[in-house]
Amino acid sequence: MKSTALGTDGFGRSDTSAKLRRHFEVDRSYIAHAAIAALAAEGKMTAKGVARAIKQYKIDGEKPNPIGA
């Protein structure tokens, strides 16, 4: 099983913790998406299910990687 690191760095980037977690893609939506994508990678979930989660959790697939932002 592949592990996924979750965490934030960047104090002062946002006025709230919620916005900071969203920026660094570690809020509940991105965590749910990471779990769903991991299940799909293991063949336990379909690509259709992943796409549905992306839509449901409003994940922006075109958002630049926050590490370089």
N, C-alpha and C positions, 0 to 999 in steps of 0.2 A: 504494500500500500504506500502511495506517495504522500508525504506530509506537506502541509501548506502552512506557512508562517503567517500569523496575524498579529498586528501591532501598529502603533503609530509613533511618529516622531515629527516634530515641527511645531512645537509650542510657539504661539504667536501668529500662526498662519490664519487662524480663524477666531472669531469672537465667541464661539461655543464649541464644546466638545463634540456635539452631534455633527456640526459642520466639518470639523476636523476628521472625524471618523469617516464621513461620507467622502471627503476629499481623498483620503488615503485608502478608500475602498475596503474598510474594515467594519462598516456598520452592519446591522442585522441583515440587510438585503444582500450585501456582497458576501457575507458569511454563508447565507443560505445558498447563494449561487455557487460558491466554491464547493460546498458539500454536494450539491446536485451535479456539478460538472465532474467531481471525483467519482460519483456513482456511475455517471455515464461512461467515464474512462474505463471503469471496471466492468462495463457491460451490464450493469444493473439498472440502467435507466436509458431511455431512448433520447435521440437528438431532439425529437419533438417535445419531450418533457423539459429538456434544457431550454429550448426556445420559449416555451410557455413561461418558465420561471423568469427568464430575462425580461419578458414583457410584463409579467405580474409585478416584479420587483423594480421595474423601471431602471434597468441596468443599461448604461450608455456604452455600447460596444465600440464607439468611435472616440471615447474620452481618452486623451493622452495618458500615458503611464504616469501616475503621481510621483514616482521616484525621481523622474527627470524634470518635473514641473516646479 
